[in-house]
């Protein structure tokens, strides 16, 4: 007999909630939750439309792709890190640390340098924005 943990049940319920949406709108409030389910269940989200905001970090190994990140905090500043998605298809090259709002479709692709498959946002529309007053996002329990 196998019993799923409360965490696994919560993540499954959370994933199903976002899978039911025609376009997943990633906000400051749900950012960490959405990123968690995208990485936990990447195949299920393949082909989904997503839009979110973050700052650009150009992928040093691929000229035509960049990561779109937010600084995320799970419990305290000591466990902060960057969370986001690899993106491709931006209509122009953005400098590192440029804040953009991007819309696109998710696919799963193998990243040779990181030696793993990642969810990748194929950008269909994006624009530069001003840096948010609070660039941090938080994991809400």
C-alpha positions in Angstrom: 0.0 0.0 0.0 1.4 3.4 -1.0 0.2 6.6 0.6 0.9 9.9 -0.9 2.2 12.6 1.4 0.2 15.7 2.2 2.7 17.7 0.1 2.3 15.5 -3.0 -1.5 15.7 -2.7 -1.3 19.5 -2.4 1.0 19.8 -5.4 -1.3 17.5 -7.5 -4.4 19.6 -6.6 -2.4 22.8 -7.4 -1.2 21.4 -10.7 -4.8 20.4 -11.7 -6.0 23.9 -10.8 -3.5 25.5 -13.2 -4.0 22.8 -15.9 -7.7 23.8 -16.0 -6.9 27.4 -17.0 -6.7 28.3 -20.7 -3.8 30.7 -20.0 -1.8 30.5 -16.8 -1.4 34.1 -15.4 1.7 34.0 -13.2 1.4 36.8 -10.6 3.6 37.9 -7.6 1.3 35.9 -5.4 1.3 32.6 -7.2 4.7 32.8 -8.9 6.5 30.2 -6.7 3.6 27.9 -6.7 3.3 27.9 -10.5 7.1 27.4 -11.0 7.0 24.5 -8.5 4.2 22.6 -10.4 5.8 23.4 -13.9 9.0 21.7 -12.8 7.2 18.9 -10.9 4.8 18.0 -13.8 6.5 19.4 -16.9 5.0 17.0 -19.5 1.5 17.8 -18.3 2.0 21.5 -18.9 3.5 21.1 -22.4 1.5 23.2 -24.9 0.0 25.4 -22.1 -0.1 29.2 -22.6 1.7 31.1 -19.8 2.4 34.7 -19.1 4.7 36.1 -16.5 7.1 38.8 -15.6 10.8 38.5 -14.7 14.3 39.8 -15.4 16.5 38.6 -18.3 19.6 36.5 -17.8 21.0 35.6 -21.2 21.9 31.9 -21.6 25.7 31.9 -22.1 25.4 28.6 -24.1 22.6 29.7 -26.5 22.6 33.0 -28.2 18.9 32.9 -29.0 17.6 32.0 -25.5 17.5 33.7 -22.2 16.2 32.8 -18.7 13.4 34.9 -17.3 13.8 34.9 -13.5 12.5 36.4 -10.2 14.2 36.2 -6.9 12.2 33.8 -4.7 12.2 33.4 -1.0 10.9 30.2 0.5 11.3 30.8 4.3 13.9 33.6 4.8 16.4 35.6 2.8 19.1 32.9 3.5 17.2 30.4 1.2 16.5 32.9 -1.6 17.4 32.0 -5.1 16.3 32.6 -8.7 13.3 30.9 -10.1 11.9 31.0 -13.6 11.9 29.6 -17.1 14.2 29.3 -20.1 12.7 31.3 -22.9 13.2 31.4 -26.7 11.7 33.4 -29.5 11.9 36.9 -28.1 11.6 39.4 -31.0 14.7 41.2 -29.9 17.8 40.7 -27.7 17.4 42.1 -24.2 20.4 43.0 -22.0 20.8 41.1 -18.7 18.6 42.4 -15.9 16.0 43.9 -18.3 12.5 43.4 -16.8 10.0 42.0 -19.3 6.5 40.7 -19.4 6.3 37.6 -21.6 3.5 35.5 -23.1 4.1 32.2 -24.8 3.6 28.5 -25.0 5.4 25.9 -22.9 7.4 23.0 -24.3 10.0 20.6 -22.8 13.5 20.7 -24.2 16.8 19.1 -23.4 19.5 21.6 -22.3 22.9 20.1 -23.1 24.9 22.2 -20.7 22.6 21.6 -17.8 22.2 18.0 -18.8 18.4 17.9 -18.2 15.1 18.5 -19.8 13.5 21.8 -18.9 10.2 23.6 -19.4 10.9 26.3 -22.0 8.6 29.2 -22.8 8.4 30.0 -26.6 7.6 33.7 -26.5 4.8 34.9 -28.7 4.6 38.4 -27.2 6.7 40.4 -24.8 7.4 44.0 -23.7 9.9 45.7 -21.4 8.5 46.9 -18.1 9.8 48.9 -15.2 11.3 46.8 -12.3 8.6 46.1 -9.8 8.7 47.9 -6.4 9.4 44.5 -4.9 11.4 42.2 -7.2 11.0 39.3 -4.7 8.3 36.6 -4.8 7.5 34.4 -1.8 6.4 30.8 -1.3 3.1 31.0 0.6 2.3 28.0 2.8 
